[in-house]
Every structure is written in structure tokens, then in C-alpha cells.
């Protein structure tokens, strides 16, 4: 399921042009029956100012490189957003020959202390591929069923697609899961030779039809901030914001924290859950198990 870079580029371009109609691209309606949805290759080439042969070679993976100006022109024709444009450039760049790191991911003490100081909202640290590096006590209590995953396999995608409790926790499970798949697809564009990525994608593709379908869509997404609704089995319905930040000096890590409006029903629900987790061993156990992941799971970079 983890395509070589050339095949990934072709599939991405095909899915993007399939969603753009001639009218959307400013072309007059064509006569006769169109055998493909969206734009034809030659139409993309015409609008981007390149030859049809050049574009076909690019989409078929027969051209190893393309200039930034050509890629930007194609991105404009296909109406790509910023994340999609960056993904296109990554796919079209020659793959790095640098080997993935074999050293385990270790959270520096300052980041771990920063995570531990967050006590009133769920917070966690994620590594490449959405691997769980560390989580605070309230996060361990909030993400029900996360501790069912073996310590070496604690990963947000595995949680979403293999733990039933995750499907019940998210009010919009499908929307959340599809977004996370799109973020993983974006990671694949810059790390095409990550063996752990190939293992993760292959495993989830075998296990889950939705994952296979969404992975084949080639959508990409850059996580930043937003809000989600949840239904927790212990404290009921919550609406929480979330923020995703990259720690200085740790480009492959994401410090993620929820936010909540003060004195809201959601804040009261989190306070109740925090009180429960402070006196419950499961929350503490899950936190330490996440720390085990940080020392056992190698980080892959390309």
C-alpha cells in the first residue's frame, strides 16, 4: 500500500484532476462523452502551459524531476490548497538517500515536565506516523481504550481503526479518522521510504475497509487547531478545542493539547474526569506505558 514516490505522484495527480470539472477550470463544456471524470491530462497540460507529452510523463512517473514553476502551475490548475501544493512538491522531488534513524524517540526532560504540568485538559506528544510518545494522566483517562493497545503499538491511527471505544468516543468518528489518514498521507509524501509507515499502512489496510478507501483517496491535511465533540462513557458529552504545536528543536514531534471554555459544562466534565483519574490506577498505568513507547519505538526520518 505504500507506493513508490513516482506512483504516489501519479495517483495524487489523477485524484486531483478527477475532482476538477472543465467548467471549474474555465474551459468551455466539451462535446460528446467524457471517458474520465474531471479534467483530461491534455487539458491540465494546456492550462499549465506545458506539453501534453511532458505532463503525461510526469503523471506516469517517467519524468524524475519538474521545476518549481511547473509544479506551481499544475497546482494552480488543479486548485490545490497549501497543504496539497506542498505535497505535490514533495512527491515530485527526488527521494532522499538518507537512511531512517534507528535511535529510539526519547522525550527530553523539559518537554516531559511541560506535559506533566498540564493537568486540567488532555495533552499528549506525538511522533512520526501519529505514534504516541507520551500522554498526561487526564489524556490517558480521556482516550478510553488506548491502553488496550500494546505499548509498542500505541499509535493514534491504530487507536482510531482498531479500538471500538474510539469509535464511540468521537461524535464524528468518520470525519476525525479521515482527517488523520490525510495527515498520514502528507507524512508519506516526505517520508516515502519509512519502513514503519509501510508496516502501519499495510496492517490497517488489511484490517479496515474505511482506511483502505480513504488512503486511496490521496487527500492530504496539515493539522493545526480546531474543535471536536466527544461522548465519554464516564462524563458524557464534551466540546473541546485542540491545538497542535511543534516544539523548538523537535521537528518530528507534535505537542497536542485540548482546550476548554472556562466554567462550561465541558470544563466541569473534565474536572470530574481529572478527579477520577487522580485516584485511579488505569490513568497512571497508561501514562507510563506511553513512556515505554518512547523508548521502544524508533523515529523514522527521510
Secondary structure, DSSP 8 states (H G I E B T S, - for coil): ----HHHHHHHHHHHHHHT--TTTTT----SS--SSSS--HHHHHHHHTS-HHHHHHHHTT------HHHHHHHHHHTT--HHHHHHHHHHHS---------SB----HHHHHHHHH--SS-EEEE-GGGBEEEE-HHHHHHSTTGGGS-GGG-BHHHHHHH-HHHHHHBTTHHHHHHHHHHHHHHHHHH-TT-HHHHHHHHHHHHH-HHHHHHHHHT------EEEEEEEETTTEEEEEEEEEE--TT-TT-EEEEEE--TTSHHHHHHHHHHHHHHT-HHHHHHHHHHHHHHHHSB----
